[in-house]
Amino acid sequence: MSAKLLHDNAHPHVVKITSQKTEELGWEVLSHAPNSPDTALSEYHLIPSMQHSLAEKYSKSNDEVKKWMDEYFASQPAEFF
């Protein structure tokens, strides 16, 4: 399994020496979406999945929301994460 670098276009990640070292180490570079600087790549499958699961559901309290989230994450297979 190779190491992965989440590339968020930060200056240290785009300078030539860092790019060369990343390539030398054989790291897989995960690009950050240019149009969503606030959303991490790990959230791209999470948000739509949660949205789909929450469709037509209403909660009356924060405790209900917390309970739903605990159950939602507990029901996901390891590959989800």
Beta strands, then each sheet from edge to edge (+ up, - down):
strand 1: 4-7
strand 2: 28-31
sheet 1: 1+ 2+
end
